[in-house]
Amino acid sequence: MRFFRDYLRYRLKWVFAHLLLLAVFLFTFYLYHLPLAAVLYPAALCFLIAAAYFVTDFRREKQRRETLRGIMEAGVELCTRLPEPLSGIEESYREMVCAFCEEYTRAAEKSRKAYDEMINYYTLWVHQIKTPIASMRLQLQNEDTELARKLLTDLNRIEQYVGMVLAYLRLDSDSTDYVFREYDLDEIVRPAVRKLSGDFIGKKLTLEYEPLRTTVLTDEKWLSFVIEQLLTNAVKYTPSGGAVSICLEPPKTLCIKDTGIGIAPEDLPRIFEHGYTGLAGRADKRASGIGLYLCKRICTNLGHRIWAESKPGEGTAVRVDLDTKQRASE
């Protein structure tokens, strides 16, 4: 119905032109005092011819509209699927659309090359910076002093930030390096805990961790990044003397819980948004609002579900559903 109204609005001037010519035709016959039958017969014949033309034109326009809609929904190259032009103005529109398509293709290719160059640059930068980080770690590990432990903790944090840069850039890449297979969850969690052992010791935090004894279908590298980020947040926002627990809830939900400052109710629905820091993040000037956003994006790509529960002053529990069978059934 909407298309019919649009069609009438588009053809309104032709309808008026036809009615005007018909009126001139009838008025001329009237001036010559021709019989009524001689007037009505050609008038009816003209009306039938005009009606046949408008019906044919309406069907053709409807088919062209459906073709254009199909092109937009299919997302194919416009110039190869556009209907043939029926007039000079339509030919001009077609040339204009093709020019826009070519310009868009050039801009998209230029943007893709720039993005690839940026990814290559930061990938090279990450690999280059890992060398001095590894060298500094070896030197600090040979010294058993409080200053060395503090510097080693800061060095681990720098390495984590470097990993965040690369993860952030690779999320929207067309090519991914996901390797899905069955992994022992403990073999993913334990290295993350060991990396943060200095933070646990420095803040005198209690770690409650029992072997998880389960396997999950995931990508080891990306899930390790998520777990490290969640543990880092748990340690950061838990005061000295607090506790962090890691457990497995049935059927396969990894739960990382802390006794930290918690999250305000108004912030909780938005903690996975890009750049959102909330009240706790604004109090901590180092917060960037990127960590949990990356965790959410990575879990989505891996087919896992992540969510958080928290109460101010009582701590936060972040859960990652690793049961891929349940996700597939849903």
FIMARVEX-769442 format. One record per residue: residue number from 1; residue in one letter; x, y, z of N, C-alpha, C in turn. Coordinates in steps of 0.1 Angstrom, whole numbers. Layout:
N
[node NUM; A; [X; Y; Z]; [X; Y; Z]; [X; Y; Z]]
...
! end
This chain:
330
[node 1; M; [8; -12; 0]; [0; 0; 0]; [9; 13; 0]]
[node 2; R; [19; 12; 8]; [28; 24; 8]; [35; 26; -5]]
[node 3; F; [39; 15; -12]; [45; 17; -25]; [35; 23; -35]]
[node 4; F; [22; 18; -34]; [12; 23; -43]; [10; 38; -41]]
[node 5; R; [10; 43; -28]; [9; 58; -26]; [21; 65; -31]]
[node 6; D; [33; 59; -29]; [45; 66; -35]; [45; 66; -50]]
[node 7; Y; [39; 56; -56]; [39; 55; -70]; [29; 66; -76]]
[node 8; L; [17; 67; -69]; [8; 77; -74]; [14; 91; -72]]
[node 9; R; [21; 94; -61]; [27; 107; -59]; [37; 110; -69]]
[node 10; Y; [45; 99; -73]; [55; 101; -83]; [49; 103; -97]]
[node 11; R; [38; 97; -100]; [31; 98; -113]; [20; 108; -114]]
[node 12; L; [19; 116; -103]; [7; 125; -102]; [7; 135; -114]]
[node 13; K; [18; 140; -118]; [18; 150; -129]; [14; 144; -142]]
[node 14; W; [17; 131; -144]; [13; 124; -156]; [-2; 122; -156]]
[node 15; V; [-8; 119; -144]; [-22; 117; -143]; [-29; 131; -146]]
[node 16; F; [-24; 142; -141]; [-30; 155; -144]; [-29; 158; -158]]
[node 17; A; [-18; 155; -164]; [-16; 158; -178]; [-26; 150; -187]]
[node 18; H; [-28; 137; -183]; [-37; 129; -191]; [-52; 135; -189]]
[node 19; L; [-55; 138; -177]; [-69; 144; -175]; [-71; 157; -182]]
[node 20; L; [-60; 165; -183]; [-61; 178; -190]; [-63; 176; -205]]
[node 21; L; [-55; 167; -210]; [-57; 164; -225]; [-71; 158; -228]]
[node 22; L; [-75; 150; -218]; [-89; 144; -220]; [-99; 155; -220]]
[node 23; A; [-97; 165; -211]; [-107; 176; -210]; [-107; 184; -222]]
[node 24; V; [-95; 187; -228]; [-93; 195; -240]; [-100; 187; -252]]
[node 25; F; [-98; 174; -252]; [-104; 165; -262]; [-120; 166; -261]]
[node 26; L; [-125; 165; -249]; [-140; 166; -248]; [-145; 180; -251]]
[node 27; F; [-138; 190; -247]; [-143; 204; -249]; [-143; 207; -264]]
[node 28; T; [-133; 201; -271]; [-133; 203; -286]; [-144; 197; -293]]
[node 29; F; [-147; 184; -288]; [-159; 177; -294]; [-172; 185; -291]]
[node 30; Y; [-172; 191; -279]; [-184; 198; -275]; [-186; 211; -284]]
[node 31; L; [-175; 218; -287]; [-176; 229; -295]; [-182; 226; -309]]
[node 32; Y; [-178; 215; -314]; [-183; 210; -328]; [-197; 204; -327]]
[node 33; H; [-203; 203; -315]; [-216; 198; -314]; [-217; 183; -319]]
[node 34; L; [-207; 175; -316]; [-208; 161; -320]; [-217; 153; -311]]
[node 35; P; [-222; 142; -316]; [-231; 134; -307]; [-223; 129; -295]]
[node 36; L; [-231; 126; -284]; [-225; 122; -272]; [-218; 108; -274]]
[node 37; A; [-223; 100; -281]; [-217; 87; -284]; [-203; 88; -290]]
[node 38; A; [-203; 98; -300]; [-190; 100; -306]; [-179; 106; -297]]
[node 39; V; [-184; 112; -286]; [-175; 117; -276]; [-170; 107; -266]]
[node 40; L; [-180; 99; -261]; [-177; 90; -250]; [-169; 78; -255]]
[node 41; Y; [-171; 74; -267]; [-164; 62; -272]; [-148; 64; -272]]
[node 42; P; [-144; 75; -279]; [-129; 77; -279]; [-124; 81; -265]]
[node 43; A; [-132; 88; -257]; [-128; 91; -244]; [-126; 78; -235]]
[node 44; A; [-135; 69; -237]; [-134; 56; -229]; [-122; 48; -235]]
[node 45; L; [-119; 49; -248]; [-108; 42; -254]; [-95; 47; -249]]
[node 46; C; [-94; 61; -248]; [-82; 67; -243]; [-80; 63; -228]]
[node 47; F; [-91; 63; -221]; [-90; 59; -206]; [-85; 45; -205]]
[node 48; L; [-90; 36; -213]; [-85; 22; -212]; [-70; 21; -215]]
[node 49; I; [-66; 28; -226]; [-52; 28; -230]; [-43; 33; -219]]
[node 50; A; [-48; 44; -213]; [-40; 50; -202]; [-40; 41; -190]]
[node 51; A; [-51; 34; -186]; [-51; 25; -175]; [-42; 13; -177]]
[node 52; A; [-42; 8; -190]; [-33; -3; -193]; [-18; 1; -192]]
[node 53; Y; [-16; 14; -196]; [-2; 19; -195]; [2; 20; -180]]
[node 54; F; [-7; 25; -171]; [-3; 27; -157]; [-2; 14; -150]]
[node 55; V; [-10; 4; -154]; [-9; -9; -147]; [5; -15; -151]]
[node 56; T; [8; -15; -164]; [21; -20; -168]; [32; -13; -162]]
[node 57; D; [31; 0; -161]; [42; 8; -155]; [43; 6; -140]]
[node 58; F; [32; 4; -134]; [32; 1; -119]; [39; -12; -116]]
[node 59; R; [36; -23; -124]; [42; -36; -122]; [57; -35; -125]]
[node 60; R; [61; -27; -135]; [75; -26; -138]; [82; -18; -127]]
[node 61; E; [76; -8; -122]; [83; 0; -111]; [84; -9; -98]]
[node 62; K; [73; -17; -95]; [74; -25; -83]; [85; -36; -85]]
[node 63; Q; [86; -41; -97]; [97; -51; -99]; [111; -44; -97]]
[node 64; R; [112; -32; -102]; [125; -25; -101]; [128; -22; -86]]
[node 65; R; [117; -18; -78]; [119; -15; -64]; [124; -28; -57]]
[node 66; E; [117; -39; -60]; [121; -52; -53]; [136; -56; -57]]
[node 67; T; [140; -53; -70]; [153; -56; -74]; [163; -48; -66]]
[node 68; L; [160; -35; -64]; [169; -26; -57]; [170; -30; -42]]
[node 69; R; [158; -34; -37]; [158; -38; -22]; [167; -51; -21]]
[node 70; G; [166; -60; -31]; [174; -72; -30]; [189; -69; -31]]
[node 71; I; [192; -59; -39]; [206; -56; -40]; [211; -50; -27]]
[node 72; M; [204; -42; -20]; [208; -36; -7]; [209; -47; 4]]
[node 73; E; [200; -57; 4]; [200; -67; 14]; [211; -77; 11]]
[node 74; A; [214; -80; -2]; [224; -90; -5]; [238; -84; -3]]
[node 75; G; [240; -71; -3]; [253; -65; -1]; [263; -68; -12]]
[node 76; V; [258; -69; -25]; [267; -72; -36]; [271; -59; -42]]
[node 77; E; [280; -60; -52]; [284; -49; -60]; [272; -42; -67]]
[node 78; L; [269; -30; -64]; [257; -23; -70]; [257; -22; -85]]
[node 79; C; [269; -18; -90]; [269; -16; -105]; [266; -28; -113]]
[node 80; T; [269; -40; -108]; [266; -52; -116]; [252; -57; -114]]
[node 81; R; [244; -51; -105]; [231; -56; -103]; [220; -46; -105]]
[node 82; L; [224; -33; -108]; [214; -23; -110]; [205; -26; -122]]
[node 83; P; [192; -23; -122]; [184; -24; -134]; [188; -15; -145]]
[node 84; E; [185; -19; -157]; [188; -11; -169]; [181; 3; -168]]
[node 85; P; [188; 14; -171]; [181; 27; -171]; [171; 28; -182]]
[node 86; L; [160; 35; -179]; [149; 37; -188]; [149; 51; -194]]
[node 87; S; [157; 60; -189]; [157; 73; -194]; [171; 79; -192]]
[node 88; G; [173; 91; -197]; [186; 98; -196]; [189; 101; -181]]
[node 89; I; [179; 105; -174]; [182; 109; -160]; [185; 97; -152]]
[node 90; E; [179; 85; -155]; [182; 73; -148]; [197; 68; -151]]
[node 91; E; [201; 71; -164]; [214; 67; -168]; [224; 76; -160]]
[node 92; S; [221; 89; -158]; [229; 98; -150]; [230; 93; -135]]
[node 93; Y; [219; 89; -130]; [219; 84; -116]; [227; 71; -115]]
[node 94; R; [226; 63; -125]; [234; 50; -125]; [249; 53; -126]]
[node 95; E; [253; 63; -134]; [267; 67; -135]; [272; 72; -121]]
[node 96; M; [263; 80; -115]; [267; 86; -102]; [268; 75; -91]]
[node 97; V; [259; 66; -91]; [260; 55; -81]; [273; 47; -84]]
[node 98; C; [276; 44; -96]; [288; 36; -99]; [301; 44; -95]]
[node 99; A; [300; 58; -97]; [312; 66; -93]; [313; 65; -77]]
[node 100; F; [302; 66; -70]; [302; 65; -56]; [308; 51; -51]]
[node 101; C; [304; 41; -58]; [309; 27; -55]; [324; 26; -57]]
[node 102; E; [328; 32; -68]; [343; 31; -70]; [350; 39; -60]]
[node 103; E; [345; 51; -56]; [352; 59; -46]; [352; 52; -33]]
[node 104; Y; [340; 45; -29]; [339; 38; -17]; [349; 26; -17]]
[node 105; T; [351; 19; -28]; [360; 8; -29]; [374; 13; -27]]
[node 106; R; [378; 24; -33]; [391; 29; -31]; [394; 33; -17]]
[node 107; A; [384; 40; -11]; [385; 44; 3]; [386; 32; 12]]
[node 108; A; [378; 22; 10]; [379; 10; 18]; [392; 3; 17]]
[node 109; E; [397; 2; 5]; [410; -4; 2]; [421; 4; 9]]
[node 110; K; [420; 17; 8]; [430; 25; 15]; [430; 23; 30]]
[node 111; S; [417; 23; 36]; [416; 21; 50]; [421; 7; 54]]
[node 112; R; [418; -3; 46]; [423; -17; 49]; [438; -17; 50]]
[node 113; K; [445; -11; 40]; [459; -11; 39]; [465; -3; 51]]
[node 114; A; [459; 8; 55]; [463; 16; 67]; [462; 7; 79]]
[node 115; Y; [451; 0; 80]; [448; -8; 92]; [459; -20; 93]]
[node 116; D; [461; -26; 81]; [471; -37; 81]; [485; -31; 85]]
[node 117; E; [488; -20; 80]; [501; -14; 83]; [502; -11; 98]]
[node 118; M; [491; -6; 104]; [491; -3; 118]; [493; -16; 126]]
[node 119; I; [485; -27; 122]; [486; -39; 129]; [501; -45; 128]]
[node 120; N; [507; -44; 116]; [520; -49; 115]; [530; -41; 123]]
[node 121; Y; [528; -28; 124]; [537; -19; 132]; [536; -23; 147]]
[node 122; Y; [524; -24; 152]; [522; -27; 166]; [526; -41; 169]]
[node 123; T; [524; -50; 160]; [529; -64; 162]; [544; -64; 163]]
[node 124; L; [551; -57; 154]; [565; -56; 155]; [570; -49; 168]]
[node 125; W; [562; -39; 172]; [566; -31; 184]; [564; -40; 196]]
[node 126; V; [553; -48; 197]; [551; -57; 208]; [563; -67; 209]]
[node 127; H; [566; -73; 198]; [577; -83; 198]; [590; -77; 202]]
[node 128; Q; [593; -65; 197]; [605; -58; 201]; [606; -54; 216]]
[node 129; I; [595; -50; 221]; [595; -46; 235]; [595; -57; 245]]
[node 130; K; [591; -69; 240]; [591; -81; 248]; [606; -85; 251]]
[node 131; T; [615; -82; 243]; [629; -85; 245]; [635; -78; 257]]
[node 132; P; [634; -65; 258]; [639; -59; 271]; [631; -62; 283]]
[node 133; I; [618; -65; 281]; [610; -70; 293]; [615; -83; 298]]
[node 134; A; [618; -92; 289]; [623; -105; 293]; [637; -104; 300]]
[node 135; S; [645; -95; 294]; [659; -93; 300]; [658; -87; 314]]
[node 136; M; [649; -77; 316]; [647; -71; 329]; [642; -82; 339]]
[node 137; R; [633; -90; 334]; [627; -100; 343]; [638; -110; 348]]
[node 138; L; [647; -114; 339]; [658; -123; 343]; [667; -117; 353]]
[node 139; Q; [670; -104; 351]; [678; -97; 361]; [672; -95; 374]]
[node 140; L; [659; -92; 374]; [652; -90; 387]; [649; -104; 394]]
[node 141; Q; [648; -114; 387]; [645; -127; 394]; [658; -132; 401]]
[node 142; N; [669; -127; 398]; [681; -131; 405]; [683; -123; 418]]
[node 143; E; [675; -113; 420]; [676; -105; 432]; [664; -108; 441]]
[node 144; D; [666; -112; 453]; [655; -115; 463]; [654; -103; 473]]
[node 145; T; [650; -92; 467]; [648; -80; 476]; [634; -75; 474]]
[node 146; E; [630; -66; 483]; [616; -61; 482]; [615; -52; 470]]
[node 147; L; [626; -44; 467]; [625; -35; 455]; [625; -44; 443]]
[node 148; A; [632; -55; 442]; [632; -63; 430]; [618; -69; 428]]
[node 149; R; [611; -73; 439]; [598; -79; 438]; [588; -68; 433]]
[node 150; K; [590; -56; 438]; [581; -45; 434]; [583; -42; 419]]
[node 151; L; [595; -41; 415]; [598; -39; 401]; [593; -50; 392]]
[node 152; L; [594; -62; 397]; [589; -74; 389]; [574; -73; 387]]
[node 153; T; [567; -69; 398]; [553; -68; 397]; [549; -57; 387]]
[node 154; D; [556; -46; 387]; [553; -35; 378]; [557; -40; 363]]
[node 155; L; [567; -48; 362]; [571; -53; 349]; [560; -62; 343]]
[node 156; N; [554; -70; 352]; [544; -79; 348]; [532; -71; 343]]
[node 157; R; [529; -60; 350]; [518; -51; 346]; [521; -45; 332]]
[node 158; I; [533; -41; 330]; [537; -35; 317]; [534; -45; 306]]
[node 159; E; [539; -57; 308]; [537; -68; 299]; [522; -71; 296]]
[node 160; Q; [514; -70; 306]; [500; -71; 304]; [494; -60; 296]]
[node 161; Y; [498; -48; 298]; [493; -37; 290]; [498; -38; 275]]
[node 162; V; [510; -43; 273]; [514; -46; 260]; [505; -56; 253]]
[node 163; G; [502; -67; 260]; [492; -77; 255]; [479; -71; 252]]
[node 164; M; [474; -61; 260]; [461; -55; 258]; [461; -47; 245]]
[node 165; V; [472; -41; 242]; [473; -33; 229]; [472; -42; 217]]
[node 166; L; [479; -53; 217]; [478; -62; 206]; [464; -69; 205]]
[node 167; A; [458; -72; 217]; [445; -78; 217]; [434; -69; 211]]
[node 168; Y; [436; -56; 215]; [426; -46; 211]; [427; -44; 196]]
[node 169; L; [439; -44; 190]; [440; -42; 176]; [435; -54; 168]]
[node 170; R; [437; -66; 173]; [434; -78; 166]; [419; -82; 167]]
[node 171; L; [412; -76; 175]; [398; -80; 177]; [390; -78; 164]]
[node 172; D; [392; -67; 157]; [384; -65; 145]; [392; -69; 132]]
[node 173; S; [402; -77; 133]; [410; -81; 122]; [402; -92; 114]]
[node 174; D; [403; -91; 101]; [396; -101; 93]; [402; -115; 95]]
[node 175; S; [414; -116; 97]; [421; -129; 100]; [423; -131; 115]]
[node 176; T; [420; -142; 120]; [421; -145; 134]; [431; -157; 136]]
[node 177; D; [436; -158; 148]; [445; -169; 151]; [440; -178; 161]]
[node 178; Y; [426; -180; 161]; [420; -188; 171]; [423; -203; 168]]
[node 179; V; [427; -210; 178]; [429; -225; 177]; [420; -231; 188]]
[node 180; F; [409; -237; 183]; [400; -243; 192]; [403; -258; 194]]
[node 181; R; [404; -262; 206]; [405; -276; 210]; [403; -278; 225]]
[node 182; E; [403; -290; 229]; [400; -293; 244]; [413; -289; 252]]
[node 183; Y; [412; -281; 262]; [423; -277; 270]; [419; -280; 285]]
[node 184; D; [430; -284; 292]; [428; -285; 307]; [427; -271; 313]]
[node 185; L; [416; -268; 320]; [413; -255; 325]; [424; -251; 335]]
[node 186; D; [428; -261; 343]; [438; -258; 353]; [451; -253; 347]]
[node 187; E; [455; -259; 335]; [467; -255; 328]; [466; -240; 323]]
[node 188; I; [454; -235; 322]; [452; -221; 317]; [452; -212; 329]]
[node 189; V; [446; -216; 340]; [444; -207; 352]; [457; -206; 360]]
[node 190; R; [464; -217; 362]; [476; -216; 370]; [487; -207; 365]]
[node 191; P; [490; -206; 352]; [500; -196; 348]; [496; -182; 350]]
[node 192; A; [483; -179; 349]; [478; -166; 352]; [479; -163; 367]]
[node 193; V; [477; -172; 376]; [479; -170; 390]; [494; -167; 393]]
[node 194; R; [502; -175; 387]; [517; -174; 389]; [522; -160; 385]]
[node 195; K; [516; -155; 374]; [520; -141; 369]; [517; -131; 379]]
[node 196; L; [506; -133; 387]; [501; -123; 396]; [505; -126; 411]]
[node 197; S; [514; -136; 412]; [518; -140; 426]; [524; -128; 434]]
[node 198; G; [532; -120; 427]; [538; -108; 434]; [528; -99; 439]]
[node 199; D; [517; -97; 431]; [506; -88; 436]; [499; -94; 448]]
[node 200; F; [497; -107; 448]; [490; -113; 459]; [499; -112; 472]]
[node 201; I; [512; -114; 470]; [521; -113; 482]; [522; -99; 487]]
[node 202; G; [524; -89; 477]; [525; -75; 481]; [513; -70; 489]]
[node 203; K; [501; -74; 485]; [489; -69; 492]; [484; -79; 503]]
[node 204; K; [492; -89; 505]; [488; -99; 515]; [474; -105; 513]]
[node 205; L; [471; -108; 501]; [458; -114; 497]; [458; -129; 499]]
[node 206; T; [447; -134; 502]; [445; -149; 503]; [439; -154; 490]]
[node 207; L; [445; -165; 485]; [440; -171; 473]; [434; -184; 476]]
[node 208; E; [421; -185; 473]; [413; -197; 475]; [411; -204; 462]]
[node 209; Y; [419; -214; 460]; [419; -221; 447]; [420; -236; 448]]
[node 210; E; [411; -243; 444]; [411; -258; 443]; [412; -262; 429]]
[node 211; P; [419; -273; 426]; [420; -278; 412]; [406; -279; 406]]
[node 212; L; [405; -274; 394]; [392; -274; 387]; [389; -287; 380]]
[node 213; R; [399; -294; 376]; [398; -308; 371]; [387; -309; 360]]
[node 214; T; [388; -301; 350]; [379; -302; 338]; [386; -297; 326]]
[node 215; T; [380; -300; 314]; [385; -296; 302]; [375; -287; 295]]
[node 216; V; [379; -278; 287]; [370; -269; 280]; [374; -267; 266]]
[node 217; L; [365; -265; 257]; [367; -263; 243]; [369; -248; 241]]
[node 218; T; [381; -243; 238]; [383; -229; 237]; [396; -227; 230]]
[node 219; D; [401; -214; 230]; [414; -210; 225]; [422; -207; 238]]
[node 220; E; [433; -214; 240]; [441; -212; 252]; [446; -198; 254]]
[node 221; K; [452; -192; 243]; [458; -179; 244]; [448; -168; 248]]
[node 222; W; [437; -168; 241]; [427; -158; 243]; [420; -159; 257]]
[node 223; L; [417; -172; 260]; [411; -174; 273]; [420; -170; 285]]
[node 224; S; [433; -173; 283]; [443; -169; 293]; [443; -154; 295]]
[node 225; F; [442; -147; 284]; [441; -132; 285]; [429; -128; 293]]
[node 226; V; [418; -134; 291]; [406; -130; 298]; [408; -133; 313]]
[node 227; I; [413; -145; 317]; [415; -149; 331]; [425; -139; 337]]
[node 228; E; [436; -136; 331]; [446; -127; 336]; [439; -113; 339]]
[node 229; Q; [431; -109; 330]; [425; -96; 332]; [415; -96; 343]]
[node 230; L; [407; -106; 345]; [398; -107; 356]; [405; -108; 369]]
[node 231; L; [416; -116; 370]; [424; -117; 382]; [431; -104; 385]]
[node 232; T; [435; -97; 375]; [442; -84; 378]; [432; -74; 384]]
[node 233; N; [419; -74; 378]; [409; -65; 384]; [406; -69; 399]]
[node 234; A; [405; -82; 401]; [402; -87; 415]; [413; -83; 424]]
[node 235; V; [425; -84; 420]; [436; -80; 429]; [437; -65; 431]]
[node 236; K; [434; -57; 420]; [435; -43; 420]; [425; -37; 430]]
[node 237; Y; [413; -42; 430]; [402; -36; 437]; [399; -43; 451]]
[node 238; T; [408; -52; 455]; [407; -58; 468]; [417; -52; 477]]
[node 239; P; [413; -47; 489]; [422; -41; 498]; [431; -51; 504]]
[node 240; S; [442; -47; 510]; [452; -56; 517]; [445; -64; 527]]
[node 241; G; [449; -77; 528]; [443; -86; 537]; [430; -93; 532]]
[node 242; G; [425; -90; 520]; [413; -96; 515]; [416; -109; 509]]
[node 243; A; [406; -114; 501]; [407; -127; 495]; [402; -128; 481]]
[node 244; V; [408; -136; 473]; [403; -139; 459]; [401; -154; 458]]
[node 245; S; [390; -158; 452]; [387; -172; 451]; [385; -175; 436]]
[node 246; I; [389; -187; 432]; [387; -192; 419]; [381; -206; 420]]
[node 247; C; [369; -208; 415]; [362; -221; 416]; [354; -224; 403]]
[node 248; L; [350; -236; 402]; [342; -240; 391]; [328; -244; 395]]
[node 249; E; [318; -237; 389]; [304; -239; 392]; [298; -248; 381]]
[node 250; P; [289; -257; 385]; [283; -266; 375]; [275; -258; 365]]
[node 251; P; [275; -263; 352]; [282; -274; 347]; [297; -270; 344]]
[node 252; K; [299; -259; 338]; [313; -255; 335]; [314; -239; 335]]
[node 253; T; [312; -234; 347]; [312; -219; 348]; [324; -215; 357]]
[node 254; L; [334; -209; 352]; [345; -204; 360]; [341; -191; 367]]
[node 255; C; [343; -191; 380]; [339; -180; 389]; [351; -174; 396]]
[node 256; I; [354; -162; 394]; [365; -155; 400]; [359; -144; 409]]
[node 257; K; [360; -146; 422]; [353; -138; 432]; [363; -131; 441]]
[node 258; D; [361; -119; 445]; [369; -111; 454]; [361; -105; 465]]
[node 259; T; [368; -100; 475]; [362; -93; 487]; [366; -78; 486]]
[node 260; G; [366; -73; 474]; [370; -59; 472]; [359; -49; 474]]
[node 261; I; [361; -37; 468]; [352; -26; 470]; [338; -28; 464]]
[node 262; G; [338; -37; 454]; [325; -39; 447]; [322; -29; 437]]
[node 263; I; [310; -31; 430]; [306; -22; 419]; [293; -16; 423]]
[node 264; A; [291; -3; 420]; [278; 3; 423]; [267; -2; 414]]
[node 265; P; [255; -3; 419]; [244; -9; 411]; [242; -2; 398]]
[node 266; E; [244; 11; 397]; [242; 19; 385]; [253; 16; 375]]
[node 267; D; [264; 12; 380]; [276; 9; 371]; [276; -5; 365]]
[node 268; L; [270; -14; 373]; [271; -29; 370]; [266; -32; 355]]
[node 269; P; [255; -27; 350]; [251; -30; 337]; [260; -25; 326]]
[node 270; R; [269; -16; 329]; [277; -9; 319]; [292; -13; 320]]
[node 271; I; [296; -22; 329]; [311; -24; 331]; [318; -30; 319]]
[node 272; F; [310; -36; 310]; [316; -42; 298]; [316; -33; 286]]
[node 273; E; [311; -21; 288]; [311; -11; 277]; [325; -6; 274]]
[node 274; H; [328; -1; 262]; [341; 4; 258]; [343; 17; 265]]
[node 275; G; [354; 18; 273]; [358; 30; 279]; [351; 34; 292]]
[node 276; Y; [341; 25; 297]; [334; 29; 309]; [341; 24; 321]]
[node 277; T; [343; 34; 330]; [351; 30; 342]; [343; 30; 355]]
[node 278; G; [332; 38; 356]; [324; 38; 368]; [330; 45; 379]]
[node 279; L; [324; 45; 391]; [328; 52; 402]; [342; 47; 407]]
[node 280; A; [344; 34; 407]; [357; 28; 412]; [368; 32; 402]]
[node 281; G; [364; 32; 389]; [374; 35; 379]; [378; 50; 380]]
[node 282; R; [369; 59; 382]; [372; 73; 383]; [380; 76; 396]]
[node 283; A; [378; 68; 406]; [387; 69; 418]; [401; 65; 415]]
[node 284; D; [403; 54; 407]; [416; 49; 403]; [419; 55; 389]]
[node 285; K; [428; 65; 389]; [431; 73; 377]; [438; 64; 366]]
[node 286; R; [443; 52; 370]; [449; 43; 360]; [439; 35; 352]]
[node 287; A; [426; 35; 357]; [416; 27; 350]; [413; 33; 336]]
[node 288; S; [412; 24; 326]; [410; 28; 312]; [397; 24; 307]]
[node 289; G; [390; 15; 313]; [377; 10; 308]; [378; 1; 296]]
[node 290; I; [390; -4; 294]; [393; -13; 282]; [393; -28; 285]]
[node 291; G; [398; -31; 297]; [400; -45; 301]; [388; -54; 300]]
[node 292; L; [377; -50; 307]; [365; -58; 307]; [358; -57; 293]]
[node 293; Y; [360; -46; 286]; [354; -46; 272]; [361; -56; 264]]
[node 294; L; [374; -57; 265]; [382; -68; 257]; [377; -82; 262]]
[node 295; C; [375; -84; 275]; [371; -97; 279]; [357; -100; 273]]
[node 296; K; [348; -91; 273]; [335; -93; 267]; [336; -97; 252]]
[node 297; R; [344; -89; 245]; [345; -92; 231]; [352; -105; 228]]
[node 298; I; [362; -108; 235]; [369; -121; 233]; [360; -133; 237]]
[node 299; C; [353; -132; 248]; [344; -143; 252]; [333; -145; 241]]
[node 300; T; [328; -134; 236]; [318; -135; 225]; [324; -142; 213]]
[node 301; N; [336; -139; 209]; [342; -146; 198]; [345; -160; 201]]
[node 302; L; [348; -164; 213]; [351; -177; 217]; [338; -186; 219]]
[node 303; G; [327; -179; 220]; [314; -186; 222]; [311; -188; 237]]
[node 304; H; [318; -180; 246]; [316; -181; 260]; [307; -169; 264]]
[node 305; R; [300; -170; 276]; [292; -159; 281]; [299; -155; 294]]
[node 306; I; [299; -142; 296]; [306; -136; 307]; [296; -126; 314]]
[node 307; W; [295; -126; 327]; [287; -116; 334]; [292; -114; 348]]
[node 308; A; [288; -104; 355]; [293; -100; 368]; [281; -98; 378]]
[node 309; E; [284; -101; 390]; [275; -98; 401]; [283; -91; 412]]
[node 310; S; [277; -81; 418]; [285; -73; 428]; [276; -65; 437]]
[node 311; K; [281; -63; 449]; [275; -54; 459]; [286; -45; 464]]
[node 312; P; [283; -32; 465]; [294; -23; 471]; [298; -27; 485]]
[node 313; G; [311; -28; 487]; [316; -31; 499]; [317; -46; 502]]
[node 314; E; [311; -54; 494]; [311; -69; 496]; [318; -77; 485]]
[node 315; G; [324; -70; 475]; [331; -77; 465]; [324; -80; 452]]
[node 316; T; [331; -86; 443]; [325; -88; 430]; [328; -103; 425]]
[node 317; A; [319; -108; 418]; [320; -122; 413]; [318; -121; 398]]
[node 318; V; [328; -125; 390]; [327; -125; 376]; [327; -140; 371]]
[node 319; R; [317; -143; 363]; [316; -157; 359]; [317; -158; 343]]
[node 320; V; [324; -169; 339]; [325; -171; 325]; [320; -185; 322]]
[node 321; D; [309; -186; 314]; [303; -199; 311]; [311; -205; 300]]
[node 322; L; [317; -216; 303]; [326; -223; 293]; [319; -236; 288]]
[node 323; D; [306; -238; 291]; [299; -250; 286]; [295; -248; 272]]
[node 324; T; [303; -251; 262]; [300; -249; 248]; [288; -258; 243]]
[node 325; K; [286; -269; 249]; [274; -277; 246]; [261; -270; 249]]
[node 326; Q; [261; -264; 260]; [249; -257; 264]; [247; -245; 255]]
[node 327; R; [257; -238; 251]; [256; -226; 243]; [251; -231; 229]]
[node 328; A; [255; -243; 224]; [251; -247; 211]; [236; -251; 211]]
[node 329; S; [231; -257; 222]; [217; -260; 223]; [208; -248; 224]]
[node 330; E; [213; -237; 230]; [205; -225; 230]; [205; -218; 217]]
! end
